[in-house]
């Protein structure tokens, strides 16, 4: 059945299509013009108090509107909105390819057919990983745990609890509430700006369908000595094992000392304070081990749908070699391993590669090899000497930053790759640049050689209900 045209969507749906940050300047009582003088300062303080006196439910709904802008719509309408959004993305890609001399492949006027959005089996509480910030709440308390309304650039951030977030499971909310209770009892302050001091920072919660719950607390050590740090770790462990936080039933509790906004295990090791070092998840009859900072799709049931789509589009056969770029813990490659002759995975996070190797061994899969390192370093070296006569299918599943130009060059120059699946949750972003680099005619100035790919089919998979985002699997062939 044909999908309705965009004109049939409600204006409200279209307005929700591209979410904008909720700025406090748009809320009652806030003024970002920053007037000067004592009278103006008094006026700002009065308005600040009025703005922060909004009922908690109003703040929570504003947060839900900012992070999950489609949450008020029935799910079928959400899929409709996402379909139209991805159609616009393909129209943009088609226009660029036509400028480069490409051809329209589909009667709809797009560069390739766009299938209907494949729905997520789980609509509410689907996230298996949540990251909570610590900052000033609507009441001004600097030890509030939640998500941000406002922006750092405008200096109008308010941290709001996630009670109204439909995509966040109750277990994650419970751990966040307990962490907030703990840091409010602590004699140490929250670390909002590094140079202003304070210690308690963000919380990451990971869960699995097995009932495992991992909590990772980030802490700025400032000038504390090792004895003082040990005391804080002991208090945190006691709270979550013997105190009020015991109700969270954590199976893993980690502590990371970090003086940077984001810090990997290599830069600052995750310190296990309690429980098991990993959590475990089952996907397509395989068991996967997950480390604190390893990438794993945030929607487990949606991931199973996604991997089935990838398997079908790859047309993997017994003699196929699968190249899994940005493989994380190896989920895509391992889920296809029984259908191909060999899997080669590449991932920058060393701990994720260790998980991938463990996952292969635990599941009795012996035809996989995993390489740790930056894709732009590993892939060119791997493909430049490729002499295997077997068909080579590439799957690329990068972060929103896309893949490096050197990876694109290496893939284009490898004649053995005739089929490429690019998976992106933000195809209108840096992925669009990758699409054009992969599909444009040879360009010596950009060192893009080899036969170009062409879009053959686009399959959207909804991994993020209530948000404006949708995973797109774009099949490229040549």
C-alpha positions as CSV (number, residue, x, y, z in Angstrom):
1,X,0.0,0.0,0.0
2,X,1.4,3.4,-1.0
3,X,2.3,5.7,1.8
4,X,0.4,9.1,1.9
5,X,2.1,12.1,0.5
6,X,3.7,14.6,2.9
7,X,0.9,17.1,2.3
8,X,-1.4,14.6,4.1
9,X,0.6,14.8,7.3
10,X,-0.5,17.1,9.9
11,X,1.4,20.4,10.3
12,X,2.2,19.3,13.8
13,X,4.0,16.1,12.5
14,X,6.1,18.1,10.1
15,X,6.9,20.6,12.8
16,X,8.2,17.8,14.9
17,X,10.3,16.4,12.1
18,X,13.4,18.4,12.9
19,X,13.7,18.9,16.6
20,X,15.3,22.1,17.8
21,X,17.0,22.5,21.2
22,X,14.7,23.9,23.8
23,X,16.2,27.2,24.9
24,X,15.3,28.7,28.2
25,X,14.9,32.0,26.4
26,X,11.6,30.6,25.1
27,X,10.4,29.7,28.6
28,X,8.5,32.0,30.9
29,X,10.7,34.2,33.0
30,X,14.0,33.7,31.2
31,X,15.9,36.5,29.4
32,X,19.1,35.7,27.5
33,X,19.8,39.3,26.4
34,X,21.9,39.8,29.5
35,X,21.0,43.5,30.4
36,X,23.6,45.3,32.5
37,X,23.3,47.3,35.7
38,X,22.0,46.5,39.2
39,X,18.4,47.0,38.3
40,X,18.7,44.7,35.3
41,X,20.5,42.1,37.5
42,X,17.7,42.2,40.0
43,X,15.2,41.8,37.2
44,X,17.1,38.8,35.8
45,X,17.2,37.2,39.2
46,X,13.5,37.7,39.7
47,X,12.8,36.2,36.3
48,X,15.1,33.3,36.9
49,X,13.2,32.5,40.1
50,X,9.9,32.7,38.2
51,X,11.2,30.5,35.4
52,X,12.5,27.9,37.8
53,X,9.2,27.9,39.6
54,X,7.6,26.0,36.7
55,X,5.9,22.7,38.0
56,X,8.2,19.7,37.7
57,X,5.9,18.1,35.2
58,X,6.2,21.1,32.9
59,X,10.0,20.8,32.9
60,X,9.8,17.1,32.3
61,X,7.4,17.5,29.4
62,X,9.7,20.2,27.8
63,X,12.6,17.7,28.1
64,X,10.5,15.0,26.5
65,X,9.6,17.4,23.7
66,X,13.3,18.2,23.2
67,X,14.8,14.7,23.2
68,X,11.8,12.7,22.0
69,X,9.8,15.1,19.9
70,X,7.4,12.5,18.5
71,X,6.4,11.1,21.8
72,X,2.9,12.6,21.7
73,X,2.1,10.9,18.3
74,X,0.7,7.4,17.8
75,X,3.5,5.1,16.7
76,X,2.2,4.7,13.1
77,X,2.2,8.5,12.7
78,X,5.8,8.5,14.0
79,X,6.8,6.0,11.2
80,X,5.1,8.2,8.7
81,X,7.0,11.3,9.8
82,X,10.3,9.3,9.6
83,X,9.5,8.0,6.1
84,X,8.9,11.5,4.8
85,X,12.1,12.7,6.4
86,X,14.2,9.9,4.8
87,X,12.5,10.5,1.5
88,X,13.8,14.1,1.7
89,X,17.3,12.7,2.5
90,X,17.2,10.5,-0.6
91,X,15.9,13.4,-2.7
92,X,18.9,15.5,-1.6
93,X,21.3,12.6,-2.4
94,X,19.6,12.2,-5.8
95,X,20.0,15.9,-6.7
96,X,23.7,15.7,-5.8
97,X,24.2,12.6,-7.9
98,X,22.4,14.1,-10.8
99,X,24.8,17.0,-10.7
100,X,27.7,14.6,-10.8
101,X,26.2,12.9,-13.9
102,X,24.3,10.0,-12.2
103,X,21.0,8.6,-13.2
104,X,17.6,8.2,-11.5
105,X,17.0,4.5,-10.8
106,X,13.5,4.6,-9.4
107,X,10.2,5.6,-11.0
108,X,9.5,7.7,-7.9
109,X,12.3,10.1,-9.0
110,X,14.8,8.9,-6.3
111,X,18.2,7.4,-6.9
112,X,16.9,4.1,-5.5
113,X,13.7,2.6,-4.1
114,X,12.9,3.6,-0.5
115,X,11.1,0.9,1.4
116,X,8.6,1.6,4.2
117,X,10.1,2.0,7.7
118,X,10.5,-1.3,9.5
119,X,9.0,-0.8,12.9
120,X,10.7,-1.4,16.2
121,X,9.3,-4.5,18.1
122,X,9.7,-2.5,21.3
123,X,8.3,1.1,21.5
124,X,8.6,2.2,25.1
125,X,11.6,1.7,27.5
126,X,13.7,0.2,24.7
127,X,17.0,1.8,25.6
128,X,19.6,-0.5,27.0
129,X,22.0,2.4,27.6
130,X,21.4,5.8,29.1
131,X,23.8,8.6,30.0
132,X,22.7,11.0,32.7
133,X,24.3,14.4,33.4
134,X,24.7,16.2,36.7
135,X,23.9,19.9,36.8
136,X,21.6,22.5,38.3
137,X,18.0,21.5,38.3
138,X,14.9,23.7,37.9
139,X,15.1,24.4,41.7
140,X,18.7,25.5,41.3
141,X,20.1,22.4,43.1
142,X,23.5,21.7,41.4
143,X,23.2,18.0,42.3
144,X,20.4,17.1,40.0
145,X,20.7,14.0,37.8
146,X,19.0,14.0,34.4
147,X,19.2,15.4,30.9
148,X,19.6,18.9,29.7
149,X,17.2,21.5,28.6
150,X,19.0,24.5,27.1
151,X,22.5,24.7,25.7
152,X,26.0,25.2,27.1
153,X,26.7,27.9,24.6
154,X,23.8,30.0,25.7
155,X,24.7,29.3,29.4
156,X,21.1,28.4,30.1
157,X,21.3,24.7,30.9
158,X,18.8,23.2,33.3
159,X,19.2,19.5,34.3
160,X,15.8,17.8,34.3
161,X,14.9,14.4,35.6
162,X,13.8,11.8,33.0
163,X,10.4,10.8,34.6
164,X,8.5,11.6,31.4
165,X,10.9,10.0,28.9
166,X,9.1,7.1,27.2
167,X,12.3,5.6,25.7
168,X,14.1,5.3,29.0
169,X,13.3,2.1,31.0
170,X,12.2,2.3,34.7
171,X,15.4,0.6,35.8
172,X,17.6,3.4,34.4
173,X,15.4,6.0,36.0
174,X,15.7,4.2,39.3
175,X,19.5,4.1,39.2
176,X,19.6,7.8,38.3
177,X,17.3,8.7,41.2
178,X,19.5,6.7,43.6
179,X,22.7,8.3,42.3
180,X,21.1,11.7,42.8
181,X,20.3,10.7,46.4
182,X,23.8,9.6,46.9
183,X,25.6,12.8,45.6
184,X,23.2,15.0,47.5
185,X,24.3,13.2,50.7
186,X,27.9,13.5,49.7
187,X,30.1,16.3,51.2
188,X,31.8,16.7,47.8
189,X,30.2,19.0,45.2
190,X,29.1,18.2,41.7
191,X,31.6,19.0,38.9
192,X,29.7,21.3,36.4
193,X,32.7,23.2,35.1
194,X,36.1,21.6,35.5
195,X,37.9,24.8,36.4
196,X,35.3,25.6,39.1
197,X,36.0,22.4,41.1
198,X,33.6,19.8,42.2
199,X,33.8,16.0,41.7
200,X,30.6,14.1,40.9
201,X,29.9,13.9,37.2
202,X,27.8,11.8,34.8
203,X,26.2,8.4,35.2
204,X,25.9,5.7,32.5
205,X,23.5,2.9,33.0
206,X,23.5,-0.3,30.8
207,X,21.0,-3.1,31.1
208,X,20.2,-6.3,29.4
209,X,17.3,-8.6,28.9
210,X,18.9,-11.0,31.3
211,X,18.2,-8.5,34.1
212,X,21.8,-7.3,34.3
213,X,22.4,-3.7,35.3
214,X,25.7,-1.9,35.0
215,X,26.3,1.6,36.5
216,X,29.4,3.7,35.6
217,X,30.0,6.8,37.7
218,X,32.4,9.4,36.3
219,X,34.3,11.4,38.9
220,X,36.7,14.4,38.6
221,X,39.6,13.8,41.1
222,X,40.7,17.5,41.2
223,X,43.4,17.5,44.0
224,X,42.2,14.6,46.0
225,X,44.9,12.1,47.1
226,X,44.6,8.3,46.8
227,X,43.4,7.9,50.3
228,X,40.5,10.4,49.8
229,X,39.6,8.8,46.4
230,X,39.5,5.3,48.1
231,X,37.2,6.7,50.7
232,X,34.7,8.0,48.1
233,X,34.8,4.8,46.2
234,X,34.1,2.9,49.4
235,X,31.1,5.2,50.2
236,X,29.7,4.7,46.6
237,X,30.1,1.0,46.8
238,X,28.4,0.8,50.3
239,X,25.5,3.0,49.1
240,X,24.7,0.7,46.1
241,X,25.3,-2.6,47.9
242,X,24.2,-2.1,51.5
243,X,22.4,1.3,51.5
244,X,19.4,2.8,49.7
245,X,20.9,2.1,46.3
246,X,20.8,-1.7,46.9
247,X,17.2,-1.6,45.5
248,X,18.8,-1.1,42.1
249,X,20.3,-4.6,42.3
250,X,23.4,-3.6,40.3
251,X,25.3,-6.5,38.8
252,X,28.3,-4.2,38.0
253,X,29.4,-0.9,39.5
254,X,32.2,1.0,37.9
255,X,34.1,4.1,38.9
256,X,36.1,6.2,36.4
257,X,38.4,9.1,37.4
258,X,38.4,11.5,34.5
259,X,39.6,15.0,33.9
260,X,38.3,15.2,30.4
261,X,34.8,15.4,28.9
262,X,35.1,11.9,27.4
263,X,37.7,9.4,28.4
264,X,38.3,5.9,27.1
265,X,39.4,2.9,29.2
266,X,42.9,3.3,27.7
267,X,43.2,6.9,29.0
268,X,41.5,6.3,32.4
269,X,40.7,2.7,33.3
270,X,37.2,1.8,34.5
271,X,37.6,0.6,38.1
272,X,35.2,-2.2,39.1
273,X,33.9,-1.5,42.6
274,X,31.3,-4.3,42.7
275,X,30.0,-7.2,40.8
276,X,30.9,-8.7,37.4
277,X,33.1,-6.9,34.8
278,X,30.6,-7.4,32.0
279,X,26.9,-7.7,31.2
280,X,25.6,-10.1,28.7
281,X,22.9,-9.9,26.0
282,X,21.3,-12.3,23.5
283,X,20.8,-11.3,19.9
284,X,19.6,-13.8,17.2
285,X,20.4,-16.8,19.4
286,X,23.9,-15.6,20.1
287,X,25.3,-14.3,23.5
288,X,27.3,-11.1,23.6
289,X,29.6,-9.8,26.3
290,X,29.5,-6.0,26.8
291,X,32.2,-3.9,28.4
292,X,31.6,-0.5,30.0
293,X,32.5,1.5,26.9
294,X,31.8,-1.0,24.1
295,X,29.4,0.0,21.4
296,X,26.2,-2.0,21.3
297,X,22.9,-0.9,19.6
298,X,20.7,0.8,22.2
299,X,17.6,-1.0,21.1
300,X,18.2,-4.8,21.4
301,X,15.0,-6.0,19.8
302,X,15.4,-3.4,17.1
303,X,19.0,-4.6,16.5
304,X,17.7,-8.1,15.7
305,X,15.4,-6.6,13.1
306,X,18.3,-4.5,11.7
307,X,20.7,-7.5,11.5
308,X,18.1,-9.5,9.6
309,X,17.8,-6.7,7.1
310,X,21.6,-6.6,6.7
311,X,21.7,-10.3,6.2
312,X,19.1,-10.2,3.5
313,X,20.6,-7.3,1.7
314,X,24.2,-8.6,1.9
315,X,23.1,-11.7,-0.1
316,X,25.8,-13.5,1.8
317,X,26.6,-16.9,0.5
318,X,28.9,-19.7,1.6
319,X,31.9,-18.4,-0.3
320,X,31.4,-14.7,0.8
321,X,33.9,-12.8,3.0
322,X,32.3,-10.2,5.1
323,X,34.2,-7.0,6.0
324,X,32.6,-5.4,9.1
325,X,33.9,-1.9,9.5
326,X,33.3,-0.2,12.9
327,X,32.2,-3.6,14.2
328,X,31.9,-2.8,17.9
329,X,31.5,-6.1,19.9
330,X,31.1,-8.0,16.6
331,X,27.3,-8.3,16.6
332,X,26.8,-7.8,12.8
333,X,29.7,-10.0,11.7
334,X,28.9,-12.8,14.2
335,X,25.2,-12.8,13.4
336,X,26.2,-13.4,9.7
337,X,29.1,-15.7,10.4
338,X,27.2,-18.9,9.9
339,X,26.2,-17.7,6.4
340,X,29.6,-16.7,5.1
341,X,33.0,-18.3,4.8
342,X,34.9,-15.6,6.8
343,X,34.3,-12.4,8.8
344,X,36.8,-9.6,9.3
345,X,35.9,-7.0,11.9
346,X,37.7,-3.7,12.5
347,X,37.0,-1.5,15.6
348,X,38.9,1.4,17.3
349,X,37.9,0.4,20.9
350,X,40.3,-2.2,22.2
351,X,37.9,-3.5,24.9
352,X,35.2,-3.9,22.3
353,X,37.6,-6.1,20.2
354,X,38.3,-8.2,23.3
355,X,34.5,-8.6,23.7
356,X,34.2,-9.5,20.0
357,X,36.8,-12.2,20.3
358,X,35.3,-13.6,23.5
359,X,31.8,-13.5,21.8
360,X,33.1,-15.5,18.8
361,X,34.8,-18.1,21.1
362,X,31.8,-18.4,23.5
363,X,29.4,-19.0,20.6
364,X,31.6,-21.5,18.9
365,X,32.3,-19.3,15.9
366,X,35.8,-19.9,14.4
367,X,35.6,-18.1,11.0
368,X,36.0,-14.6,12.4
369,X,39.1,-12.4,13.0
370,X,39.0,-9.0,14.6
371,X,41.4,-6.1,14.3
372,X,41.8,-3.3,16.8
373,X,42.7,0.2,15.5
374,X,41.4,3.1,13.6
375,X,39.6,2.1,10.4
376,X,41.6,4.7,8.4
377,X,44.8,2.8,9.4
378,X,43.6,-0.8,9.3
379,X,41.3,-0.8,6.2
380,X,43.8,0.7,3.6
381,X,46.5,-1.7,4.7
382,X,44.1,-4.7,4.6
383,X,42.6,-3.9,1.2
384,X,45.7,-2.7,-0.6
385,X,47.1,-6.3,-0.5
386,X,43.7,-8.1,-1.0
387,X,44.2,-11.0,-3.3
388,X,41.4,-13.3,-2.1
389,X,39.2,-14.5,-5.0
390,X,36.1,-14.9,-2.9
391,X,33.3,-12.3,-3.1
392,X,33.9,-9.5,-0.6
393,X,30.9,-7.7,0.9
394,X,31.5,-4.7,3.2
395,X,29.2,-3.5,6.0
396,X,30.0,0.0,7.4
397,X,28.3,1.1,10.6
398,X,30.2,4.2,11.8
399,X,29.3,6.8,14.3
400,X,27.6,10.0,13.2
401,X,31.0,11.4,12.1
402,X,31.0,8.9,9.2
403,X,34.0,7.1,7.9
404,X,37.4,8.6,7.1
405,X,38.3,9.7,3.6
406,X,41.1,7.1,3.5
407,X,38.6,4.3,4.2
408,X,36.4,5.5,1.4
409,X,39.4,5.6,-1.0
410,X,40.4,2.1,0.1
411,X,36.9,0.6,-0.5
412,X,36.6,2.2,-3.9
413,X,40.0,1.0,-5.0
414,X,39.3,-2.6,-3.9
415,X,37.7,-4.3,-7.0
416,X,36.6,-7.3,-4.9
417,X,34.0,-5.2,-3.1
418,X,30.9,-5.1,-5.4
419,X,28.3,-4.8,-2.6
420,X,28.4,-2.3,0.3
421,X,25.9,-1.7,3.1
422,X,26.1,1.6,4.8
423,X,24.2,1.9,8.1
424,X,23.5,5.4,9.5
425,X,21.3,6.8,12.1
426,X,21.9,10.3,10.7
427,X,22.1,10.0,6.9
428,X,21.6,13.7,6.4
429,X,24.9,14.4,8.2
430,X,28.4,13.3,7.5
431,X,27.0,10.0,6.0
432,X,25.8,12.1,3.1
433,X,29.4,13.1,2.4
434,X,30.4,9.4,2.4
435,X,27.6,8.5,0.1
436,X,28.7,11.1,-2.5
437,X,32.4,10.1,-2.2
438,X,31.5,6.4,-2.7
439,X,29.1,7.1,-5.7
440,X,30.8,10.0,-7.5
441,X,32.8,9.5,-10.8
442,X,36.6,9.0,-10.3
443,X,38.1,12.3,-9.0
444,X,42.0,12.4,-9.1
445,X,42.0,15.7,-7.1
446,X,40.3,13.9,-4.2
447,X,42.3,10.7,-4.9
448,X,39.0,8.9,-5.5
449,X,39.7,6.1,-7.9
450,X,38.0,2.9,-8.9
451,X,34.5,2.3,-10.3
452,X,31.9,4.2,-8.3
453,X,29.1,2.6,-6.4
454,X,25.4,3.3,-7.1
455,X,22.5,3.3,-4.6
456,X,20.4,0.2,-5.2
457,X,17.9,0.1,-2.2
458,X,17.2,2.1,1.0
459,X,15.6,0.3,3.9
460,X,14.8,2.3,7.1
461,X,14.7,0.5,10.4
462,X,13.2,2.4,13.4
463,X,15.6,1.9,16.2
464,X,14.6,5.0,18.1
465,X,10.8,5.3,18.7
466,X,9.6,8.7,19.9
467,X,12.7,10.5,18.5
468,X,13.1,12.0,15.0
469,X,16.0,9.5,14.3
470,X,15.8,6.4,12.2
471,X,18.4,3.9,11.1
472,X,18.9,3.8,7.4
473,X,20.5,0.8,5.6
474,X,21.6,2.0,2.2
475,X,22.7,-0.8,-0.2
476,X,25.4,0.4,-2.7
477,X,26.4,-1.8,-5.6
478,X,28.7,-1.7,-8.6
